[in-house]
Amino acid sequence: MVDECSIDASLSLLGGTIFHFIVGIKTMWGNIAPYVTSYLVQFDPHVTYHKTLHVYTAVFLGQSLTMYLGGELEKLVGPRITAYIGTIMISGGTYMSSYCTTLRGLIYCQAVAGIGIGLSYSAPILCGFRHFKQNKGIVTGVITTGTGAGPFMAGLIATSFVNSENYPVDSITGLYDPLASPVVGRVPSMFRILGILYAVIGFVGASLLLDNTSNNEEPIEALLVSVENGEKSALNKGSAIGVYDMAMLEEVPPTFAVDSKSYLVKGRGHQRYGSRVKFEVTFELTTPQMIRDSLCWLVIAASICIGVTGLYVSATFKSFGQTAIADDHFITVVGCFGCLCSGLSRTFWGSTADRIGHFETLELSAYISPAIMLVYTLSVGSKLAFGISVCALFWLWGASYCLMPAIVAFLFGDKHLGTNYGFVFLVYGVMCTVIINSAGNTGMEFGQLNYVFTFIALIGAGLCSHIRYLTSKVKDEKVLKHHRAQSSVSSMIL
């Protein structure tokens, strides 16, 4: 079924895409880190690239802690007001950063921007869902393309303003000279320009969001699921229903004959999975039930290990690249295209999952990532190899954000997906923040840290293999496609 594309629906879709230009801005931190670090050094000579990683993680942590609250806020005040609030916090935090002369002050201001991102991220998507009830996957994909396009544009603008002459960093310190380089003096104005730009983009996008309140969907009552005789034993043991879910339910006519070999079960019961034994059926779990299940923590551990590498690279690629490549403009362009790759890759990974399976696709991307990390580390002196490896790492980073929400929905049910994935993302965000901050506190060179994160990525690949092993008996692809298309977080990008 195709939704009717009204003027309000079209404007809301356009507005959501425009608004998402400013919710993906944290991925441009890697591009501006050398400028900001060099600026802060003139006030505190102890500031280093490793310490300014805390600025990046503050934005990410602020988003992680408030994503769930953003959905609740949207229910109370609607998508437009929620987006306005997010715009004020994102642009305000960025603009106020121009007055910061200490690392602590900058962390606080950028945390405000991160909170704004978390509160407003889902508002345009939820608004689009109310207009396009049958094409939610397309809506999510279109709107979140702005999440990659935004940092692409902002990164180019920032570098063009701050370092239009393409000055290189000092070969010894890896920084711009706070006393002699004009780059350093332009940093406050850069934050003001970006703050104003974010305000204009955010308010324009938010103003185009038109909530469809006249035709809301009726609440869906608990449905009866037809279960074949072959699954009766599973039901008796754990009240489970195999691979049936909403995707399957939609194919069951309102009235259907039930013979003596069929049984009617209301909803899905709870049974502990564990993380050692294969299983053939899935369950509908509440968040407390999910938390008590060891499989939940296996999924969280895998998502952390395969996702933290992308977060680390997006924050440090320029600082690392400038150790061997004295071309700021080139590295900036590489990073900007990397941001685009992270957004565009979701379509590719989704298509691949449709062909070979979701768990298999996640496992494949997890094993490729450490191999590319080695290329990225060992070939930094080559512009071509560096550019390709950075874009490839951003591309691989998008796989987990495309596939993991659908996997969580399938394993633990989509009835409580909002809170279930919210919990997974919260733990993911907190632990990635801890890992990256801890890496920064070690003082190790980025080349050495790259090997640490390569090892973490290998652990993630092994965990993905174990998850794929546990689910190898489950024929789930039709249900997973449904979850990926229906989930409002299925195309979430950081």
C-alpha positions, 0 to 999 in steps of 0.5 A: 500500500502507498500513502497519499502524498499530501502537501502537509506530508511533503513539507513535513518530510522536507522539514524533517530532512532539513532539521536532521542536518543539525542532529548529526553534527557531532561526527564533524568533531574530527574535522575541527579538533585540531583547530579547537585544541590549538585554540585552547592550548594558548590558555592551558598548555596542558590541553592535548588532542587526547583531552579534547576527546572529552568534548566529543564524548560529552556530545555523544553522552548527552544524546545517549542520555536523552534519546528516550526523553525526546520521544516522551517530550514529542508526545507532550508538545508535538514534533515542531515544539520539540524540534524548536527546543532541540534547535535552541540547545544545539545552536545555543551550545555551539554559539556559547562555545565561542566564549569558552577558554577552558576545556571544562567550559567547552565540554559543558557547552557541547554537552548542551548541544548533545542533549538538544540532539537527543531530545529532538532526534526522533521528532521529525521521524515520528512526525513523518510516520504519522503522514506515511503510515505504510512507508515508514522505512522510506521516511526514516531513510529520507529524513536521516540522510540529513544526518550525514549531509549536515556534517559534510556541509558544516565541516567544509564551511568550518575548514574553509573559514578557519584555514582557507590558506591550508596551513599545516600543523607544526610537525613537532607538536601536531598543533597550530602555533597559538601565537603565530598561526591565524587559524587559532584566532578564527576559532571563536568566530567559527563557533559563532558562524556554525551556531547561527547556521544551525539556528537557521537550518533548525528553525526552518526545518522545524517550522515545516513539521506539520503534525498529522493529528486528524488521522492517528492510527487506532491503538492495536489490541492484543492479537491472536496468533495462529500457531501450528501443531509443530510448535505446541511443545515450545508453547508448553515449555515457554509460551513462545511462538516461533518466528511469527510476529507483526509481519506474519500477523498482517497476512492472517485474515480477520476471520480464519478457520482454526482446525484441531491441529492449531492453537490460539495463543494471545501474545508472546510469553517470556522465557529466558534465552541464555547466551550459550544454547541455540534457540528456535523461537523468539519472545516478547520481553519487557525491558526488565525481563530483557535486562535479566536475560544474558542474551541482552548483555551479549547483544549490548557487548557486541554493539559496543565493540563493533560501534566504538571503533567508528566513534573513535575514528570519527573523532581522531582521523584528522589528528592521526592523519596530520601526523603524516599528511600535511594537507588539512584540506585533503583530510577535511574532504576525506572526513566530510565524505566519510560522514556521507558514507556513514549515512548512505551505507545504511541502504547498502547494509539493509539490502545486503541483509535482505540477501544473506541475512541480518545476523550474517551481515552484521558478522561480515561487517564486524570482521571487515572492520579490524582489517580496514583498521590495520590498513588505516593505521599502516598506510597513513602516509598514502593519501589514497589509502588513507582516504579510502580506509577512512571512508570504508570505516565510516561505511562499516560503522553504519552497519550496526546502526542499521541492523542492531535495532531490528535485531533487538526488535526481533529477539526481544519483541517490537511491543517494547522496542522503544524502551528496550532499544533505548536501554541498549543505546543508553548502555552503549553510549555510556560505555563507548564514552568510558572507553574513548575517554579512558583511551584519551587518558592513557596519553598513548599515540594515536597509532598505538591506540588504533591497535587497541581499537582494532583488538576491540573490533576483533572481540566484537566480531567474535561476539557477533559470530556467537550471536549468529550461532545462537540464532542459526536455527531461526528463519527470521529474515521476513520478520527482520525486514519488517522490523527494520522498515517499521522501527523509528530507530532502525536508521539511527546514525551517530 
